Amino acid sequence: MTGTEFTEWLRGRSDGQLRTLVAARPELVTPVPAHMDALAARASTPSAVGRALDRLDRFTLSVLETLILRPPPVTRDDLRAPLARAAAGKGAESALDHALDEALERLRTRALVHDSGPALRPAPGVAEALDPPAALGPPAAEVFRHHPPERIEAILADVAGARGATGAAASARDGQAPRDRLTALLADDATVARLVGEVSPQARAALEELAWGPPTGRLPNAHREVTAASAQSPIEQLLARGLLGATGEETVALPREVALFLRDGRIHRDLSPCPPELTGTARGPALADRTAAGQAFAFVRAVEELCELWSADPPGVLRTGGLAVRDLRRTAQLLDLPEWAAGLIVEVAHAAGLVAAGEGEWLPTNGYDSWRVRATEDRWTVLATAWLAMDRVPGLIGGRDDRDRPLNALHADLRRPGVAQVRARTLAVLAAAPPGLAPDPGSVLARLAWEQPRRRAALRDQLAEFALREAEHIGLTGLGVLSEHGRALAQIDGLPDADGRASALLATLLPEPVDHVLLQADLTAVAPGPLTTDLGRWLALAADVESKGGATVYRFGERSVRRALDAGQSADDLLAMLEKHSATGVPQPLRYLVTDVARRHGRIRVGTASSYVRCDDPALLDEVLADKRAGLLRLRRLAPTVLASKTSRAGLVDSLRAMGYAPVAESLEGDVVVARADARRTEGRLPSRPAGGSGPDADVAAAAVRAMRAGDEAHRAHRRPSGAPDGQVPRTRSTDAIQALQEAIRQGSRVWIGYLDSQGHATSRILEPARLEGGYLTAYDETRATVHRFALHRITGVTEYGG
């Protein structure tokens, strides 16, 4: 099909059909083409055709390959015959007609196939993008392109054989070059059948293996000169008869004509018009949803715990970017998770804009403070949406790149184009499973291979396996079944307000947060369920998590109580908080612990001298001076209650705490310096959003089609405007031109003008005049689909446009 025929076919499509094309191939309107000629040219570029082909399933792609390989003209029935042979014996022939009609309509919708009456033709650029199609080798003319004529003559002598060539092939010899004669012989099925019958069974077995691909192989000294009489191996028998040809010094290929004969009327070996069925384990849908909700709740709490940990003790940013292996391992230990799960949490928190690099450290962002006060279901929606949209692959953490360098968390090398599309397609496959079925990973990969046969199989399968594991951990799936809130968030059903529906569905499954704990005499507190945000944050500050599960166990100790005191709380504040949120009262051992630590807390004060130590109890300072561990601090007594040191204030505080004391830092005014755990923040970025659907929304698509229609009308009129004297630009007097423009402005009509550009070249434009002022005309230029100002002195003439 020529480019002109394709353009006219596009021009003849209805607006609805063009909107469907734009939705299926959004790259065609980025930016919007000026007219239909530009749309046709863009749709035929290798990159645009390649993207469209990547979206085709295996059967549709097979239909297109069959169309390319059949000699024109090709009708629907011509396509059905080889497809039916490939699908025979698979119980799919009854569904073939319906699947073929759907595939052809899909190809027309995507402007990959054009039809004119019953004849079907591929769009420009499609055959080149699919070369070679159906795992076939190059044509015989290409295989023997670089063979010397004398070598081809020797092959022709063996091809003709004692019985000679068939009449059809013999008639093609006269007046043709040796390569053309050989090509004609290999295109004759009778000749190829005779040649195949002459070779040994081992040679026929090699042909059968090459026939279904790959059609090439390696052979030392591939250009060796051999005849049918001197052939000593099966491969040499094939080389002598032209059934195999050398394409390089060590490579051979099976000519396409020979492969098509060996395929016996079939173009594809194994073809099913229906996708492979999903197999797996049956689960209760309600149980799967509850399990997914539990995973979602745990994931949200893990992200919150990560941000709190990094608030107090942020890890450093590597010089090359990313998070060090030891920092990830330490984070995993603190979160009590495997390293891959900790890496996923870190990456999702970063993608959601909750964690970012600031001043050489990984810190929570300002957005974290607003995120953590939201409801649990809303916080999960933010995280899950960020995972769906991000172009990073957390599953690669811990691996190595092509140059054998380690892949660290938060490193730029974790980006992979197309990973978001693989996640979306994987969830769509899970959604296609019967209710309550948890598909096996193998069946999911098989379905993806059928839906996306042109994708790199190894990378696609790896990304899909990561997606399945991560979706389960995040809470989109439960027990391998896509949850209802996961289905809503992934927009499987195409309904609007995905975030709101997903949050509402998840909220009904989440446990109600509790605002009380059960205090035990062994200095532990048992949280009988998820705690409210404020209580959870306070308890994480004043106690250490001892065990997690359905009920979280916290343990109070001297260090944890001192941590709360360092954050600015007093003993009375701690006891009041415990009494308020305890369902069992405050046990006496816990009360003693708090009061005892508070009594000793802050008795020693550390200031800046370089630093100094101040204490109202001289005996306590005597104890500090007598401690051998204080020798490195180089303390000197200035007064009975004051010691001076050359160590920094922060270093002196840490050293005294390591010696078992409980000092606090004080300012120059003598006030206690409180270090709050959530004081360190950095600027973050807005989280990315998933693409949402397969193309632009309906309004954008409609606007693009309107713009192309208007631009096309102006473009065609520009090439030969209506009423124009054989394409010459209009020429009228200046006064007549101005009057015509003023009349067009009053009536809202269009005009055709002649205009001199900046180089003095005469051009013509189709305009919708808007106003005249200051020697300029402001008008919508339909020729270029834009609003422009035209200098009146450059307008050579104006005539009414009736197109």
DRENDREN-218476 format. One record per residue: residue in one letter; x, y, z of N, C-alpha, C in turn. Coordinates in steps of 0.05 Angstrom, whole numbers, plus 5000, padded with zeros to 4 digits. Each point is the difference from the previous one (the first is absolute). Layout:
BEGIN
aXYZXYZXYZ;...
END
This chain:
BEGIN
m501749765000498350245000501850255000;t499550184982501550254999499250195023;g501850195005499450195021497650174994;t499550064974497750164993497449855006;e500049744993497649845006499449995030;f502249975015499749985029498950275012;t501150224989499050265009497150044994;e499249934976497250034992498249815017;w501049775006498449825018499650125027;l502250125011499750135026498150244999;r500250154978498350234997497049914998;g499549774990497349904997498949885025;r501649965021499049895025498250215014;s498149905014498250185015501450125024;d498850215012501250125023500149805024;g498049835002500049805021502349804997;q500549924975502149814994502850135005;l500250264994502550135005500550045030;r497850055015500350025030500949735011;t499049784989500949745010502949954993;l500850094976502849974992501850165019;v499250245007501650175018500249875028;a497849885009500049875026501849765000;a500049854978501749764999502950064995;r500650224986502850074994500450295007;p500250065026500150285009502550154990;e502149854993502550134991499650154973;l497849934986499550134974499150295003;v499050085023499150275004501750145021;t502549935002501850145019502450104985;p500050244989497750195000498049934978;v497850165000497849954981501050074972;p499849814981500850064972498350234988;a501250154982498750234988497849914981;h500249774988498049914980500349704996;m498349894983500049714996502549894987;d501250164983502549924988502249955021;a500050195019502049975022499349775018;l497449955005499249775016500949744986;a499549984974500849764986503049965000;a501550214997502949985000501049915028;r498850115021500949935027499249715006;a497649924991499149725005501749804986;s501650084980501649814984502950005008;t500850175020502850005009500649745014;p502549914999500849755013499349995030;s500550235014499550005029497049975006;a498350154985497149985005498949734992;v500949884978499149744992500949795021;g502550035009501049815020498450005026;r499350245009498450025024497349874996;a498850054977497349884995500249694999;l502149904988500349714998500549885027;d501550145018500549905027497549965016;r497850134992497549985015498249774990;l500949874979498349794988500449735014;d497949855003500249735011501049814978;r500649755008501349814982498249944976;f497549965003498349934978499750234980;t499550245011499850244982502650044985;l502349975014502550034986500449784978;s499049765006500249794980498350064976;v497750125004498350074977501450214983;l501350195012501550214985502349874985;e501549825013502249874986499149844977;t497749865003498949854978499250184977;l498950235006499350194979502450094984;i502250055014502550104987501249784982;l499849755008501249794985498449904977;r497450054999498349924978500350194977;p500149894975500250184977497450164996;p500250264994497550164997498649934974;p497450054998498350105022499249785020;v499650085025499449815021497250065011;t498449805002497350035012500049865027;r497750045014499749875026500249704997;d498849884980500149714996502849914994;d501650164986502749934995501649985027;l499350165019501449995026499049775016;r497549934998498949795017501249734995;a500649934975501049734993502549935015;p502250164998502449935015499750025031;l498350185009499550025029498549765010;a498149904984498549765008501849765001;r502049984982501849775001501750015026;a500950245007501650035025498449945025;a497450064999498349965024498749725000;a500449844980498649744998500949825023;g498149855011500749815021500250125027;k499550265003500250135026497350085011;g497949904988497350075010499350294997;a501550154982499650284998498950094974;e499649814980499050084974497250125001;s498449915019497350115002500150295008;a502150085015500250285008501750164981;l501049884978501850134982498750234986;d497649964989498750214984499550255017;h499049965024499550235017502650145008;a502049845006502650135008501350144976;l499749894976501150124976498750274995;d497350015002498650254995500950215021;e500249925025500950185021502850104995;a501849824991502750084995500250204977;l498549954979500150184977498950285008;e497950005016498950255009502050155018;r501449855016502050125018502250124983;l500849864979502150114983499150254984;r497549994991498950244987499950245020;t499049945024499750215020502750135006;r502149855000502750115006501450094975;a498750004977501150104975502549844992;l499949745005502249824992499249844975;v497550004994498949864976498050194986;h500150004974498250164984498449824982;d497550054997498449844982498650184979;s500049894976498650134978498349794987;g497550005008498249784991500849755015;p500149774987500749755014503049975004;a501750164986502949975001501050135026;l502049875013501350105024502950054994;r501050225010502850084996501250105026;p502549945004501350115024500650294996;a500050155022500750294999502950044993;p500850234990502850054994501749975025;g502349874997501949965022499549755016;v497749874997499449765016501849774991;a500149954975501649774990502950045007;e501150244999502850045007500449965030;a498150085017500249965029499949715008;l498649834984499749725007502049824985;d501850124985501949834985502249905019;p500549745002498649794986497549915016;p497849944986497649925014499949705006;a498549935021499449725006502549835003;a502250115010502549855004501149884974;l499550134978501049904974502650144994;g501649874983502550114991499650194977;p502250114989499850194977499249854975;p498950144981499449884974502549894986;a499649824981502349884987501750214986;a498850214989501550214986501950145020;e499250025025501750135020502149815010;v499349745003502049805009502349984981;f499449994974502149964980501050264987;r499450225013500750264988503050034995;h501749905019502950044997501549754990;h498549814989501349774989501050074972;p502449914992501050054973498249864979;p499750114976498449884980500849714993;e502649955000500949734994499249805021;r499950095026499249825021497049944997;i498450214993497149954997499549824976;e501750024979499749834976500449715009;a502049955018500549735009497649895016;i498850185016497649925016497749944981;l499750164978497949964981500249734986;a502549924995500449744987499149775018;d500550035027499049795018497050025005;v498950254999497250035004498449874977;a501050054975498749884977500149705001;g502249885007500249715003499749864974;a500049735002499749844976497350024988;r498050065016497250014989499350284990;g501850205005499550264990498050155017;a499750254995498150175016497349974989;t498050085015497250004991499650204978;g497849974986499550184978499850295008;a498850055023499750275009502750135007;a501749845012502750115007501750024976;a499849814981501750014976499350244983;s497550074999499250234983501050265012;a500849995026500950255012503050034997;r501449814987502950024998500950214980;d498849994976501150154978500050295006;g502350134995500250295003500250095029;q500449825018500150085028502849965011;a500750165021502649965014499949745016;p502349895005500149745015498550025027;r500350225014498650015026497050014996;d499150144980497150014995498949724992;r501649854984499149744992499849815024;l502050035019500049835024497650085018;t499550255002497750095016497449894988;a499750004974497649904987499749705005;l502249864999499949715005499149945029;l501150145019499349955028497250095007;a498950184983497250085004498049794989;d501049804986498349804988499849765019;d497649945010499749795020500949734990;a499549944975500749744989503049975000;t501550214993502949985001501049965028;v499050155019500949975027499349735011;a497649894993499349745009501949794990;r500850024975502049814988502750025014;l500950255005502650045013500049895029;v497850045014499849905028500049694999;g498749894980500049704998502749884994;e501850174988502649894993502049995023;v499550155021502050015022499549785020;s501949965017499949785020498050075022;p499149805016498250065023501250195020;q502649995004501350195019499850294989;a500350034974499750274988497250095002;r498049824996497250085002499350085029;a501249865019499550075028501150285006;a502350074989501250275004498150214987;l498949944977498250184987497550055017;e498949785011497650035017500650175024;e502349985011500750165024500350294993;l501250064977500450274991497350134990;a498249834991497550104988498450175019;w500049925025498350155020501650195017;g502550044993501650215012501449915026;p502350135005501150214983501149894974;p499750164978500749904974503050024993;t501650085019502950044994501649825019;g502549954993501849845016502850074994;r501949905016502850054997501349764987;l501850054981501449784985502750114992;p502149875010502750094991500349974970;n501450194988500550004971497449974985;a498150175006497349984988500150034969;h501950144990500250054971501549784985;r500349775012501449794987498649924973;e501649924981498949914974499549705001;v497549934997499249725002497949944979;t500049764989498049914981498549775012;a497849934987498449775009501749745000;a501849984981501649764999502249995021;s501150235008502250015019499150045029;a497450055004499050055027500549765018;q501150055024500649785018498450025026;s498650215005498450035024497250094993;p498149975018497350094994499950304994;i501550175014500050284994501150064973;e502049864992501250044973498049924978;q498449795005497949934981498050234996;l499450145022498150234998501350244986;l502550055006501450224987500349964970;a500549754992500449944971497450054985;r497749955012497450024986498750275004;g501350195013498850265005497850005021;l499649775014498049995022501050155025;l502650065000501250155021502150184987;g500250255009501950184987501750145021;a502550064992501950145018499450304999;t499650125024499550295002502450145012;g502049855008502550115011502249795000;e502250075011502349825001499349755017;e498450045021499449775017497049995006;t498350114983497149995005498649904975;v497949855004498349904978497150065007;a498350014980497150065004498449834981;l497649945009498049864984498450194984;p500049984973498450194985497049995007;r498750224999497250025009498249824983;e500649984974498349834982500149715009;v502449915008500349725009498549965026;a500250195018498749975026496949994997;l498950174982497150004996499149734988;f501749884983499249744989500149795022;l502050015018500249805021497850045021;r498950245002497850045019497349904989;d500049924975497749864989497450165003;g500150244990497550175000499550155026;r501649945020499750155025502250215002;i499350235011501950215004501049995029;h498249925018500749985029499749715009;r501849925017500049725008497849945021;d499850185019498249955023498450265004;l497550004993498450245001497349955013;s499350175019497449985012498750275000;p497650024991498650265000499250105027;c500249825020499250075027502450005018;p500150185020502350015018500049755018;p502449925009500149765018498550045026;e498749795009498450025024501850035025;l499050145020501450045025499449765018;t502049895012499649785019501350085026;g498949895022501050065026498449885022;t500050135023498749905024497650175006;a497849875008497550145006500350115029;r499250255003500050145025497350125005;g499250045024497650155006500450304995;p498450124983500450294995500050175025;a498249945019500050165024502649975016;l501049755002502549965014502350144986;a500049994974502150134985500050305004;d497650125001499850295005501050075028;r499249845020500950055027503049975003;t501149804986502949965001501550244987;a498950094977501250234987499950255017;a497850035014499750235018502049995023;g500549765010502049985021502850064990;q500649924976502550074988500350304995;a497850124991500050294995500550155026;f498749915022500450145026502949975009;a501149764998502749955008502050174983;f499450034974501850154983500050305008;v497750105005499850285009501650055025;r499649825020501550035025503049974996;a500849834982502949974994501250254988;v498550134982501050254988500150215022;e498050025017500150205022502349945018;e500549755007502249935018502750074987;l500249964973502550074986500550305002;c498050164995500350295001500850105029;e498849875020500750085027502849925007;l500949774991502849925004501950184987;w499450074975501850184985499850295009;s497950075014499950275012502150035021;a500349795017501950025022502849934992;d500449814982502649904992500149964970;p500250214985499949974970502549874989;p499749834981502449894986501150194980;g502549964993501350194981499349924971;v500450204983499749964971502749934988;l500149794985502549924988501050214980;r502650014996501150204981498849964972;t499549764992498849944974496950005002;g498950075023497149995003499149745011;g497750005013499049755011500549965029;l499349765010500249935028502049775002;a501850035020502149805003498849735008;v501449784993499149735006499749975030;r501950095015499949975029497750155012;d499350244989497850155010497349864994;l499849884976497649854994499849755018;r502249875005499949765018499250095028;r501150225009499350095027497050085001;t499050134979497250084999498249755001;a500849794985498549754999499849885028;q502350015015500049885027498250165018;l500050274998498450165018497049964993;l499449964975497249964992499149715003;d502049825006499449725003498849894974;l501350064978499149914973502349894984;p499549844980502149924981501050244985;e502449984990501350234987498450094975;w498949804985498550084976497550165008;a498749925022497650155009500850285010;a502250025014500950265010500750184976;g501349884979500650164976497550094987;l497949844999497450084988498950235016;i500049995026498950215017501550264995;v502649984999501750244995499350134973;e499849834979499550104974497250134997;v498049875012497350104998499850265016;a501250015023500050255016501350234984;h502149944986501350204983498250084977;a498849814987498350064977497550165009;a499149955024497750155010500750285011;g502550074999500850265009500350035030;l500249785014500250005029502950005009;v501949924983502849985007501650134977;a502050155006501750134979502750055011;a501950054982502850075008500150295007;g501350055023500450285009502550035015;e501950164991502550065013501649755006;g500149824980501649765003498749785016;e497550025007498649805016497249954988;w499149755005497249944992498250065023;l498250204995498350105022497049994991;p498249995020497250044993499550284990;t498050034983499450264988497850145016;n499650254993497850155012497349874994;g499849864978497549874993499449775018;y502049895014499549775018498250095023;d500450245010498550105023497050024993;s499450084976497150014992499049734993;w501749824990499149734993499349845025;r501650025021499649835024497550065016;v498850234996497650075016497549924985;r500349894976497649924985499149725009;a497649934991499049735007501749794987;t500149765013501749784990499449934971;e497449994993499349924972500950214980;d500050265008500950214982503149994997;r501349945022502949974999500849774982;w498649785002500649774983499650074971;t497950144994499450084972502350164988;v501150185016502350164990502449814993;l500549815018502349824996499549824976;a497749874999499449814978500050144973;t498950254999500050154975502850064991;a501750085019502850054993501449764990;w499449765011501349754990499149944972;l497450044994499049954973501350184979;a500750245008500950204981503050014997;m501549915020502950055000501449834979;d502250114989501549864979502449865011;r500049945026502349875013499249725007;v502049825002499649725005501349925026;p498650015023501249925025501149725001;g498949824984500949725000502849974990;l501250204987502749984990502150075022;i499150105023501850085021501649755009;g502650045002501749785008501249854976;g499050054977501249874976502350174989;r500749944975502350144988499150084972;d501250234990499350104974501749874979;d499950104975501449884978503150025003;r500850215016502950035005500849885027;d498349825010500649865025500350185024;r498550234999500050175023497449955017;p500250025026497649945017497850204995;l497549915001497750164998498950075027;n500350245009499250095027497250114999;a498749995024497450135002500250294996;l498050124988499850294995502150104979;h501249814986502050084980498650044973;a501050174984498850064974500049764981;d501849815004500249774982497749815003;l498250045020497749835003497750074981;r500350214985497850084981500049814976;r497649924993499649834976497550104986;p500350084974497650094985498049784996;g497550065003497949814995499349835024;v501350045023499449835023497250065011;a499150254998497350075009497949864983;q500549984973498149864983500049705006;v502349885007500049725007498449955026;r500250185020498549985024497050014994;a499250194983497250034993499049764986;r501549894980499149764986499949755018;t501949985019499949785018497550005018;l499350245010497650025016497549954983;a500150084974497749954982499749704996;v502249854998499849714997498749885025;l500950095024498849905025497050075001;a499250234989497250085000498449824981;a501349904979498649834981499549725010;a501249935023499549735011497249985012;p498949765001497449965012500050095030;p497850095011499950095027501249795020;g501850095017501149825020502349834990;l500950024975502149844990502750155003;a501949875013502750115002501749874979;p500550144977501449874978502949935007;d500949784990502849935003501750204984;p502450065011501850194985500549914972;g500349734996500549904973497850064980;s497549985009497750064982499850294995;v500750175020500050294996502150084979;l502449885002502150064980499249904973;a498749774998499149904974497950194988;r498250105016498050194990501350264990;l502050105015501450244992501549954974;a501249774997501449934976498150004976;w497649915004498050014978499150284994;e499750165021499050284996502150184989;q502649955007502150184992502349844988;p499649874977502149824989502550154991;r499850254994502450154990501850115022;r499049995025501650095022502349815005;r502250115011502349835007499149805022;a500049754993498749805018501349995027;a502749995001501449975025499550245018;l500250244990499550245016497150025008;r498149944981497250025007499349805022;d501049754999499449805020501250085027;q502450125000501250085025498450225013;l499250204984498550235011497349915010;a498849804985497349905009500249855026;e502149845004500449865025500450195023;f501650214995500350215021497350135006;a498450054980497450135004498249835017;l500049744995498349825015500849995030;r502649995005501049995027499450275015;e500550224986499750265013497150075004;a498249924981497250055003498949865025;e501049765005499149855024501050145025;h502450105000501150135024498750275006;i499450144979498750275003497149975008;g498749784992497249975007498150044978;l501050004975498250014977498749724996;t501549795006499049734998500149875028;g498449805003500049845025499849714993;l502049845009500149714993500149964970;g501150194985500349984971497650094985;v497950095013497550094987499950315000;l499450124978499750294999497650095017;s500550175019498050095019498150204986;e497850055012498150204989501250285001;h501350075022501250275001502450014981;g501449784995502250004980498950034972;r497749874995498850024973499150294995;a498950135021499150284996502450184996;l502149975015502350184998501449974973;a500249754990501249954974498350084977;q497550095005498150094980499449784979;i499849755011499449784982497350034987;d498150115016497250034989499750264985;g502050175000499850254984498350215012;l499049975025498350205012501650235011;p498950245002501550235010500349985030;d501650205011500450025029501149745012;a502249914988501249755009500950025029;d501350225007501150035027497750005021;g497950144994497850015020498749735003;r499549864979498749735002501849805014;a502650014993501949825013500250055030;s500150255008500150075029497449915014;a497750044987497549935013499849705003;l500949854980499949705002501949905021;l502450125002501949915020499250075028;a498750235003499250105027498249805014;t498349874985498149815012501449745010;l502449964991501549755007502150055022;l500750255004502150065020498949995028;p501649915019499150005028499950285011;e498250055018499850265013502450055018;p501350224998502350065018499150035029;v501749905018499350015028501850225013;d498950115022501550215014500849915028;h500449745004500949915026501849764997;v501649955021501849785001499649855027;l501149765002499949845024502750005012;l500450155023502650015013500449765018;q502449884999500649765016502150075021;a500049835021501950055022502949944991;d500449874978502749944990501150224982;l498950245003500850244985499449984970;t497949854992499249994973497250114997;a499450084975497350104993499149854976;v497649895000498849854978497950174986;a500550054974498050154984498149794988;p497549995008498249794990499150044971;g501050204987499350054972501650244989;p499450094977501450244989499450245018;l502050145007499750245017499450244984;t498850205013499650254987502850134994;t500050184981502650114991501550135023;d498650175016501450145022501149815021;l498349805008500949815020502249834989;g499949914975502149844988502650154999;r500050254993502550164999501150035028;w498350065019501050045027501249755012;l498649774995501049755011502649914987;a500250064974502549934986502450175011;l499450235011502050175012500849915028;a497949925016500549945029500649705004;a499649834981500549715004501149884974;d501149765002501249864978498149774992;v499749954974498349784991501549745005;e498749825014501149745007499149784981;s497550024991498949804981497650134985;k499649904976497850104983498249774994;g497650074990498049804993497350115003;g498149835007497350105005499950195023;a501749965020500350185023502950075002;t500750265000502850095002500750025029;v502449905007501050025027502350215001;y499750195017502050215005501349955027;r502650065002501349975026501350275008;f499450085025501250245011502649935013;g501950184997502749965012501150275007;e502449995012501250265008500750174976;r501049874978500750154976497650114987;s497849854998497650104986498750235016;v500049985027498850215016501850254998;r502649965000501850234997499750134973;r499449844980499550114973497650195000;a497949925014497750185002500650255016;l501649975021500850245016501850184983;d501749894984501750164983498450164980;a497649894992498350144981498350225013;g500450055026498750235013497849935019;q499449745003497949925018501049975029;s498350055019500749975028498949735011;a500749935024499049765012497050025003;d499050235008497150035003498549974973;d501350104979498849974973499849714992;l502249855006500049724993497949845015;l499950055027498149855016497150084993;a499650254993497350084993499149874974;m501949984981499449874974499449705004;l501549875018499649725005497349965014;e499350165019497549975014497650054981;k500450194981497850074982499449774981;h502149864991499649804979500449715009;s500149965027500349735010497249895008;a499449764992497449885007500349845027;t502549985010500449855024501350155023;g500350274996501550155020503049984996;v501550175014502950004997501249835021;p501349784993501349825020502150155016;q500449925024501950135018502949984989;p500949774989502750004989500550204978;l498050044983500250204979500150285011;r498450055020500050275013502750055013;y501149805013502650045012502250054979;l499849854978502050044979499950294989;v497750104995499750274989501150215020;t499249975025500850215020503049985005;d501149755000502949975006501650124977;v499349944975501550114978499850304999;a497650105005499550295000501650145022;r500349865023501450135022502950044993;r501249814986502850024992500450154974;h497850044985500250134974500450305003;g502050114988500450285000501550115024;r501049835018501550105023502750114990;i501049894980502450104987499350164976;r501050244998499550184977502650054984;v499849984974502250044982499550244983;g501950195000499750244984502450034982;t500550254991502150054980502250175014;a502549895000502150155011502550024982;s501449784989498949834980497549855011;s500149885023497749905013500549995030;y497949985014500349985029497949815011;v500549925025498149825014499350155025;r497450025005499050145024498149815015;c500450005026498349825017499850125028;d497650005011499650115027501149825022;d500749754993501049815019503049964995;p501850135017502849974996501049715002;a498649835015500849725003499749854974;l498050074985499649874974502350074981;l500950265001502250084983502649865009;d500349965027502349855009500049724988;e497649884999499849734989500850004970;v499250214986500750014971503050034997;l501250175016502950044998501649755007;a498949845018501449765009499749774981;d498150024981499649794981502250004979;k501349774998502349974981499150064971;r497549944994499050044972499950294993;a500150185020499850294995502750124993;g502149834999502750114995500250134972;l498749884980500150114973498550264997;l498250065019498550254998501550245009;r502349965014501850215009498450215016;l498749905021498350185017501850155020;r499250245005501450175020497950145017;r500450005027498150125018500450295002;l497950164994500250295003498750095026;a498249855010498650075025498949745012;p499050005024499049755012497849884983;t498550164985497749904984500450024970;v502550074991500550044971502549864992;l499849854977502449884987500150124972;a502550044990500450094972501349794984;s499550004974501249804982500450124972;k502149904986500450094972498349844980;t498649795010498249854983497550164993;s498949964976497650144992497749925018;r498050175000497749955018498649744992;a499649964974498649754992501749755007;g502750024995501749785007500149945029;l500050215017500049975029497549875010;v497750084989497549885008499949714993;d500949934976500049724992501949835017;s502350115007502049865016498949955028;l498850205012499049965027497749805001;r498350014979497849804998501249724997;a502249974985501249744997501249905026;m500750195018501149935027497849935020;g497550034992497849935017498650235013;y500850254994498750235012497750094981;a498550205010497750104984500250304998;p501950104985500350294997498050114980;v499550265001498550144980501650244991;a499750084975501350244989498550245008;e501550235005498650255006501150224983;s498450204996500850234983501750195016;l500850224986501650215014498450135022;e497450004998498350125020499449805023;g501049764998499549805021497549844996;d498650034977497649844995500849734988;v498349805006500549744989499550004970;v501949894985499749974971498649744994;v497650014989498449774994500449924971;a500849754995500349904973497649824993;r498350104982497649864993500549814977;a498849775000500649804980499050084972;d497950174999498850074974500850274990;a502350115011500850274993501350014972;r501249794990501650014976498249934976;r499950174982498449974975501550114977;t499249934976501150114975497850054981;e500650144979498050054979499649754983;g497549944994499449774984498950084973;r499349804984498850054974497249875000;l498450094981497349894998500149724989;p498549825011500049724990498849994972;s501149824984499049964973497349865001;r498550034979497449884998500049804977;p498549785002499949814978498850124976;a500749894976499050114975497050004999;g498749805010497149995001498849954973;g499449754994498749934975502149974978;s499049954976501749944977500550254983;g499050235007500450234983498750245012;p499950234985498850245011497049965005;d498950185017497249975006498450094975;a497349975003498350044976500150294991;d500150195019500050284992502550084985;v502349905009502650054987500049884972;a499049754998500049864974498250154980;a497650095010498250144983501250274990;a501350145018501350254993502249964979;a501549785004502249944981498849954972;v497849854999498849934974498950264987;r498750175016499050254988502350174989;a502250015014502350164991501149894974;m500249734998501149884976498150044977;r497449985004498150054979500250284989;a500150195018500250284992502650064985;g502249895011502650044987500149864973;d498649774998500149854974498450164979;e497850115008498450164981501650244990;a501450135019501650234992502449914983;h501149775007502349904985499349944971;r497749874996499249934973499250254985;a498850185013499350254986502550164993;h502049985017502550144995501449894974;r499749744997501349884976498550074975;r497350035001498450094977497450125011;p500150255009497750125012497650014981;s497650005013497550014984499850274987;g499450014975499750254985502650134992;a502249875005502650134993500649964971;p501250194987500749984972502549824997;d499649745000502249804997502250045022;g499150055025501950015022501450265003;q499550214984501350265003499050145024;v501750145014499250145025498250244992;p498150085017498250224993501650274999;r499150174982501150274998497850204996;t499750185019497950214999501350265010;r498550224996500950265010499950005031;s501750165012500250015029497450085013;t498650194988497450095012498049784998;d499949864977498149774997500749785020;a502649965004500849795019499150065028;i500350255009499250085027497049975003;q498550094980497149985001499149715002;a501349834984499349715001500649885027;l502250095013500649895026498050105021;q499350264998498050105019497349864997;e499249944976497549864995500149725011;a502449874997500349725010499950005031;i501150215012499950025029497150035010;r498450174986497250045008498449744997;q500449864978498449764994501249745012;g502450025010501249755011500749804979;s500550094975500649824978503049974996;r500849814983502849964994500750124974;v502650074998501150124975502549864992;w500650044975502549894989501750254992;i502550015012501650244995502649914987;g501250204986502849974991501850155019;y502349895007501750125020502949964993;l501550215003502949994995501449955027;d501649785000501549945025502450185002;s501749955021502250185006502149994978;q500049794983501949994978498850104974;g497650105001498750114977498649794982;h499849755010498749794984497050025004;a498549974978497150015001498849745010;t498350015020498749765011497050065002;s498449805004497250035004499149885027;r498150125012499149915026496950005001;i498949815016497150005005499750105029;l498550235003499950135026497150035009;e499750025027497650095012500750275014;p499550234987500950265012498550055026;a501650115019498850075026499950305005;r502250154994499950295004502250134983;l499650264994501950174986500850235018;e502650035005500850235017503050044996;g500850255000502950074999501549904976;g498649974978501349914976500449704999;y498749855018500249715001497349875000;l499949764988497649835001500549775018;t498349965020500249775018497949804990;a500849764994498249804989501049725007;y498149814998500749725004500849894973;d502549914998501149904975499449694999;e498049934984499349724997502249844986;t501650134984502149864986502049895020;r500550145021502049915020498849955027;a497350015002498549945025501050165023;t500350274997500950175022499050284995;v499950165022499250284999502650164993;h499750184981502450144991499350294993;r502050185001499750284992501350044973;f498550134982501050044973500350304995;a502350094989500450284993498350064975;l498350215002498250074978501550064974;h502450135003501450084975501149764985;r500049765013501049774986497849834987;i497550075005497849864988499650094972;t500349824980499850074972497150014990;g498349865013497249994991498349835018;v497450044999498049855016497749934983;t499249745001497649924987498449825019;e497449994995498349835018500749714995;y500149855022500649724999497449845003;g499449844979497549855001500449715005;g502449915009500549715004498849905026;
END
